[in-house]
Structures are given as structure tokens and as C-alpha cells.
Amino acid sequence: MDHNFLSALILLLLVLDPLGSLPICIPIMREVPKERRARVAVREVGLAFLVLLGFMYTGEGFLRVMHLSERSLEVAGGVILLMVAIRMIFSGHGESVYGVPAGREPLIFPLAVPLLAGPSAMATVLLLASRQPEKMGQWVAALAVAMGCCGITLMLAERIRQWVGDSVVSALEKLMGLVLTAIAVEMILAGLKRYFVGGL
């Protein structure tokens, strides 16, 4: 299927899913001082953009040099998602679910990678770049706009929490953990299926 700027933008927004990431963003950004939240959001989105941009240009070559396949990337991403999902479901109060110590702001992990620049986003930009390399400018522009939407969501995360309340956020977090568990298992099974059925 051929893509253009608009279809690529919609695809990237669906993959990045900034609204669906709110249950993860809100508890992480809550630990960041209010005066630092905008800077942290811009920094993490910028880092994720650079990671995905680099993967867009070099991902196929890197996988080839390392003798890795998209199947292995899919299985590895599923395992990471499964670990995060389990911690989301069973985490207690005051416990950092995502490996960020209390009082410390996130740096790269977990907002930039793997929340924004995760395996699914990497695979998407890799497929766009490899299938239609002549439209690389459009893919970069679509990625920039999509990451801008994610940045706005990050900056408004605490305000959204105030609108909906902590109990709703906590319930959404547990629900998102269940959804992420199913997605992670599906990714692992799909990768294994393509590995064994499709061959090495």
C-alpha cells in the first residue's frame, strides 16, 4: 500500500497513540517539578524524534549488519511491553512502575524509549522508509508533526489528571496494563509465528 503525508501521519499517530499513553505519562510527569515539566516533555519528545529519525535512515542497515530480523524486534518489544504491563497492574502506591526513582525526572527511559520510540514505532518508520524511500521528506515531516502532538499531550498530562481525577487515572492505568498485556502477548506470538512458519 502506497502512503502519502496524510496517511503516514495518521498511521504514526495511531502507532504512537499519545492519548492512550496518558496512564503512563501522568504518573511519571507527576514526579517532575511543575516548572520543569514543559522542558522535560520537549526534551523527551525531541530524543524520541531523533531515535526514530535515526532508525528511519539507518534501521534497515543496522538490522542487516547485526543479522536481526523484524521478527526478533517484534518478540523483544513484546517481552518489554509485557514486563511493563505486569508492573502496571501489580504496582503499589508510591512505587515507581516504570523504573524511575521517586523525585527524579525521566531521561530517555521510559518516555522517549520505549513509550514513544518503541518497537512498533521503529518498525513503522522502517517500513515507510524502505517501501517508499523517494518520499523520505514526507515521512520526516509526518513524524515531526506526530511527535509534536505527543509533546502537547505530555505537557498537558497533569492538567488532564486534574480534570479526570486520580481514581480515574489509577483505573485507566490498571486497564491499560491489561490491554498492554494482551498486545505484548500478541506481538510475541506474531513474531514467533512468522519465525517458525516463515523460516529463518
C-alpha positions in Angstrom: 0.0 0.0 0.0 1.4 3.4 -1.0 1.3 6.2 1.6 1.3 9.9 1.3 2.0 12.6 4.0 -1.6 12.5 5.5 -1.9 8.7 5.6 1.6 8.4 7.1 0.7 11.0 9.7 -2.5 9.1 10.6 -0.6 5.9 10.8 2.1 7.3 13.0 -0.5 8.9 15.3 -2.2 5.5 15.7 1.1 3.8 16.4 2.4 6.4 18.9 -1.1 6.7 20.5 -0.5 9.8 22.6 -3.9 9.7 24.3 -3.6 6.0 25.1 -0.2 6.8 26.7 -1.7 9.1 29.3 -2.0 6.5 32.0 1.8 6.0 31.7 2.7 9.7 31.2 0.7 11.1 34.1 2.3 9.2 37.0 5.8 9.8 35.5 5.3 13.5 34.9 3.8 13.9 38.4 7.2 13.3 39.8 8.7 16.2 37.8 8.6 19.7 39.3 5.9 21.8 37.7 8.4 24.4 36.4 10.4 21.6 34.7 7.5 19.6 33.0 7.4 21.6 29.8 11.2 21.3 29.3 11.1 17.6 30.2 8.3 17.0 27.7 10.1 18.8 24.9 13.4 17.0 25.7 11.9 13.5 25.8 9.9 14.1 22.6 13.0 15.5 20.9 15.0 12.5 21.9 12.3 10.1 20.7 12.1 12.0 17.4 15.9 11.7 17.0 15.8 8.0 17.7 13.0 7.3 15.2 14.6 9.6 12.6 17.9 7.7 13.0 16.1 4.4 12.8 14.2 5.6 9.7 17.5 6.3 7.9 19.7 3.5 9.3 17.4 0.9 10.8 17.4 -1.5 7.9 21.2 -1.4 7.6 21.6 -1.9 11.3 19.3 -4.9 11.4 21.2 -6.3 8.4 24.6 -5.8 10.0 23.5 -7.3 13.3 21.8 -10.2 11.5 18.5 -9.3 13.1 15.0 -9.6 11.6 11.8 -7.7 12.2 10.5 -10.8 13.9 13.2 -10.6 16.6 12.4 -6.9 17.0 8.8 -7.8 17.4 9.4 -10.5 20.0 11.8 -8.3 22.0 9.4 -5.5 22.0 6.6 -7.8 23.2 8.7 -9.0 26.1 9.5 -5.5 27.2 5.9 -4.4 26.9 4.8 -7.5 28.9 7.2 -6.6 31.8 5.9 -3.0 31.9 2.3 -4.2 31.7 2.7 -6.6 34.7 4.3 -3.9 36.8 1.5 -1.5 35.9 -1.2 -4.0 37.1 0.5 -5.1 40.3 2.3 -1.9 41.4 1.5 -0.5 44.8 1.0 3.1 46.0 4.2 5.2 45.9 6.1 2.6 43.9 7.6 3.7 40.6 6.1 1.4 37.9 8.5 2.4 35.2 11.8 2.3 36.8 12.1 6.0 37.6 13.2 6.6 41.2 10.9 9.0 43.1 11.9 12.6 42.8 14.0 12.1 39.7 12.8 13.2 36.3 12.9 10.7 33.4 15.7 10.8 30.9 15.3 8.8 27.7 13.6 5.9 29.6 10.7 5.3 29.8 9.1 8.3 28.0 11.4 8.7 25.0 12.2 5.0 24.7 10.2 2.7 24.7 6.9 4.7 25.2 7.3 7.0 22.2 10.1 5.4 20.2 9.1 1.9 20.8 9.4 -1.2 18.7 6.1 -0.6 16.9 7.1 3.0 16.0 10.5 1.8 14.9 9.0 -0.9 12.7 6.6 1.7 11.2 9.2 4.2 10.2 11.4 1.5 9.0 8.7 0.1 6.7 7.8 3.6 5.4 11.4 4.4 4.6 12.1 1.0 3.0 9.0 0.8 0.8 9.0 4.4 -0.5 12.4 5.9 0.1 11.7 8.6 -2.6 9.2 10.2 -0.2 11.6 10.4 2.8 10.9 14.2 3.2 7.2 13.5 3.7 8.0 10.8 6.2 10.2 13.1 8.2 7.6 15.8 8.2 4.8 13.4 9.2 7.0 12.1 12.0 7.7 15.7 13.2 4.0 16.6 13.3 3.1 13.3 15.1 5.8 13.9 17.7 4.5 17.4 18.2 1.1 16.0 19.1 2.8 13.7 21.6 4.7 16.6 23.1 1.4 18.6 23.6 -0.1 15.5 25.3 2.9 15.2 27.7 2.7 18.9 28.6 -1.0 18.7 29.4 -0.7 15.3 31.2 -1.0 16.9 34.7 -3.9 19.1 33.7 -5.7 16.2 32.3 -5.1 14.4 35.6 -6.7 17.3 37.5 -9.7 17.2 35.1 -10.5 13.5 35.5 -9.1 12.8 39.0 -6.6 10.4 40.5 -9.0 7.5 40.8 -9.9 7.6 37.2 -6.2 7.8 36.3 -5.4 4.8 38.5 -8.3 2.8 37.0 -7.1 3.7 33.5 -3.6 2.6 34.4 -4.7 -0.8 35.5 -6.9 -1.2 32.5 -4.0 -0.1 30.2 -1.9 -2.7 31.9 -4.4 -5.4 30.9 -4.6 -4.1 27.3 -0.8 -3.9 27.1 -0.5 -7.5 28.4 -2.8 -8.6 25.5 -0.8 -6.5 23.0 2.5 -7.8 24.3 1.4 -11.4 24.1 0.0 -10.8 20.6 3.3 -9.3 19.5 5.3 -12.2 20.9 3.0 -14.8 19.2 3.0 -13.0 15.9 6.8 -12.8 15.9 7.2 -16.5 16.8 4.6 -17.5 14.2 6.4 -15.6 11.5 9.7 -17.0 12.6 8.6 -20.7 12.6 6.2 -20.5 9.7 8.2 -18.1 7.5 11.5 -19.7 8.2 14.8 -18.1 9.2 
